[in-house]
């Protein structure tokens, strides 16, 4: 008799677990499925995945990037070393998509998707790189110079206010990168 009671209780618990699990699954399905799961993963990351999109000078631009935070660290010259290729974000490579041919700092760039890398300088203009290998899981660790499509020089601007988390926006004059006290405006037309 005791064995049958234990078996009955075990079956009841198992059945209850299945009912609860099925209920949770149906709630996830009611949300936007895969999009919602991707959003959940973004929130778990130390440097959340962000997207910026908009139109500047009649050009559609979409940027996706990992947004690291300063966290009381030295950014320029340390986290992003001077005179070395930096992935312009965190985790996978930051990438940009242009629906049509654009001019970046006055130089032609065909429509398409490109990873964006920068070479920070202690003084003077920084190099901004558009590379054809846009889907790189480990950012600058997989960067290959032979895949560069365009390199332009952009003058950084230093602001008094500090931006804790990296932000890339599609705004005048095109793509603007802000992090710590840096404002790097990349002209797109």
C-alpha positions as CSV (number, residue, x, y, z in Angstrom):
1,X,0.0,0.0,0.0
2,X,2.8,2.4,0.8
3,X,4.4,1.8,-2.7
4,X,1.2,2.7,-4.4
5,X,0.8,5.9,-2.4
6,X,4.4,6.9,-3.2
7,X,3.8,6.1,-6.9
8,X,0.6,8.1,-6.9
9,X,2.3,11.1,-5.3
10,X,5.2,10.9,-7.7
11,X,2.8,10.8,-10.7
12,X,0.8,13.8,-9.3
13,X,4.0,15.8,-8.9
14,X,5.2,14.9,-12.4
15,X,1.8,15.8,-13.9
16,X,1.8,19.1,-12.0
17,X,5.3,19.9,-13.4
18,X,4.1,19.2,-16.9
19,X,1.1,21.4,-16.6
20,X,3.2,24.3,-15.2
21,X,5.8,23.8,-17.9
22,X,3.3,23.8,-20.7
23,X,1.7,26.9,-19.4
24,X,5.1,28.7,-19.4
25,X,5.8,27.6,-22.9
26,X,2.5,28.9,-24.2
27,X,3.2,32.3,-22.7
28,X,6.5,32.5,-24.5
29,X,4.9,31.5,-27.7
30,X,2.3,34.2,-27.3
31,X,5.1,36.7,-27.3
32,X,7.0,37.3,-30.5
33,X,8.8,34.0,-30.3
34,X,12.4,34.2,-31.5
35,X,12.5,38.0,-31.3
36,X,11.6,37.9,-27.7
37,X,14.3,35.2,-26.9
38,X,16.9,37.4,-28.7
39,X,15.9,40.3,-26.6
40,X,16.2,38.3,-23.4
41,X,19.8,37.3,-24.3
42,X,20.6,40.9,-24.9
43,X,19.7,41.8,-21.4
44,X,21.9,39.0,-20.0
45,X,25.1,40.4,-21.7
46,X,27.5,42.6,-19.9
47,X,27.6,44.7,-23.1
48,X,24.1,44.6,-24.4
49,X,23.4,44.3,-28.1
50,X,21.9,47.6,-29.5
51,X,20.6,48.7,-32.9
52,X,20.4,52.2,-34.2
53,X,18.6,53.1,-37.4
54,X,17.5,56.1,-39.2
55,X,17.8,58.3,-42.3
56,X,20.4,61.0,-42.7
57,X,20.8,63.0,-45.9
58,X,18.2,60.8,-47.5
59,X,20.3,57.7,-46.8
60,X,18.9,54.8,-44.7
61,X,21.5,53.6,-42.2
62,X,21.3,50.7,-39.7
63,X,24.0,49.9,-37.1
64,X,24.2,47.0,-34.7
65,X,26.8,47.0,-31.9
66,X,27.6,45.7,-28.4
67,X,27.4,48.6,-25.9
68,X,30.2,48.3,-23.2
69,X,30.3,50.6,-20.2
70,X,33.1,52.6,-18.8
71,X,32.9,51.1,-15.3
72,X,35.6,53.4,-13.9
73,X,38.1,52.1,-16.4
74,X,40.6,54.0,-18.6
75,X,39.1,53.6,-22.1
76,X,41.3,55.5,-24.6
77,X,44.9,54.1,-24.7
78,X,43.9,51.1,-22.6
79,X,40.6,49.3,-23.3
80,X,40.8,50.8,-26.8
81,X,44.6,51.1,-27.3
82,X,46.0,53.9,-29.4
83,X,47.3,53.0,-32.9
84,X,45.6,49.6,-32.9
85,X,42.5,48.4,-34.6
86,X,39.5,48.5,-32.2
87,X,36.2,46.8,-32.9
88,X,34.2,50.0,-32.0
89,X,32.1,48.2,-29.5
90,X,32.1,44.9,-27.6
91,X,31.8,41.3,-28.4
92,X,31.1,40.7,-32.1
93,X,32.0,43.3,-34.6
94,X,29.9,46.4,-34.9
95,X,28.3,46.5,-38.3
96,X,26.5,49.0,-40.5
97,X,24.1,48.5,-43.4
98,X,23.5,51.0,-46.2
99,X,20.6,50.4,-48.6
100,X,22.3,52.3,-51.4
101,X,25.7,53.7,-52.3
102,X,26.8,56.5,-49.9
103,X,29.6,59.0,-49.5
104,X,31.5,58.5,-46.2
105,X,33.7,61.6,-45.5
106,X,33.5,62.3,-49.2
107,X,34.6,58.8,-50.4
108,X,32.3,56.4,-52.2
109,X,31.1,53.2,-50.4
110,X,28.8,50.8,-52.2
111,X,25.5,49.6,-50.7
112,X,25.9,46.7,-48.4
113,X,26.8,45.5,-44.9
114,X,30.2,46.3,-43.4
115,X,31.9,45.9,-40.0
116,X,33.2,49.1,-38.6
117,X,36.6,49.3,-36.9
118,X,38.5,52.3,-35.7
119,X,42.1,53.1,-34.9
120,X,42.1,55.6,-32.0
121,X,45.0,58.1,-32.0
122,X,46.3,60.0,-29.0
123,X,46.4,63.1,-31.2
124,X,44.9,64.0,-34.5
125,X,42.3,62.2,-36.7
126,X,41.2,58.6,-36.1
127,X,41.0,56.1,-38.9
128,X,37.5,54.6,-39.4
129,X,37.5,51.3,-41.4
130,X,34.6,49.7,-43.3
131,X,35.4,46.0,-43.8
132,X,33.5,43.5,-46.0
133,X,33.6,40.8,-43.3
134,X,30.7,42.2,-41.2
135,X,29.6,39.0,-39.4
136,X,32.6,38.5,-37.1
137,X,31.9,36.8,-33.8
138,X,35.0,38.1,-32.0
139,X,35.4,41.6,-33.4
140,X,38.9,42.7,-34.1
141,X,40.4,39.3,-33.3
142,X,39.1,38.1,-36.7
143,X,39.8,41.4,-38.5
144,X,41.7,41.1,-41.8
145,X,43.0,44.3,-43.4
146,X,42.7,42.8,-46.9
147,X,38.9,42.9,-46.5
148,X,38.9,46.7,-46.0
149,X,36.6,48.4,-48.4
150,X,37.1,51.9,-47.2
151,X,39.3,53.8,-44.7
152,X,38.6,57.4,-43.8
153,X,40.0,59.9,-41.4
154,X,37.7,61.4,-38.8
155,X,38.5,64.1,-36.2
156,X,37.4,63.1,-32.7
157,X,35.7,65.7,-30.5
158,X,36.2,65.6,-26.7
159,X,33.2,66.7,-24.5
160,X,33.0,67.7,-20.9
161,X,30.2,65.2,-20.1
162,X,31.0,61.6,-19.9
163,X,28.9,58.9,-21.7
164,X,28.9,55.8,-19.4
165,X,27.7,53.3,-22.0
166,X,28.8,53.3,-25.6
167,X,26.1,54.8,-27.9
168,X,26.1,54.8,-31.7
169,X,23.4,57.0,-33.2
170,X,22.2,57.7,-36.7
171,X,22.1,61.5,-36.7
172,X,23.7,64.5,-38.4
173,X,26.2,64.3,-39.9
174,X,25.6,60.5,-40.4
175,X,26.9,58.0,-37.7
176,X,27.9,59.4,-34.3
177,X,29.9,57.3,-31.8
178,X,29.9,58.5,-28.1
179,X,31.7,56.8,-25.3
180,X,33.4,58.3,-22.2
181,X,34.2,61.8,-23.3
182,X,34.5,61.0,-27.0
183,X,32.2,62.1,-29.8
184,X,33.2,60.7,-33.2
185,X,31.0,62.1,-36.0
186,X,31.3,60.2,-39.3
187,X,29.8,62.1,-42.2
188,X,27.5,60.1,-44.5
189,X,25.8,61.6,-47.6
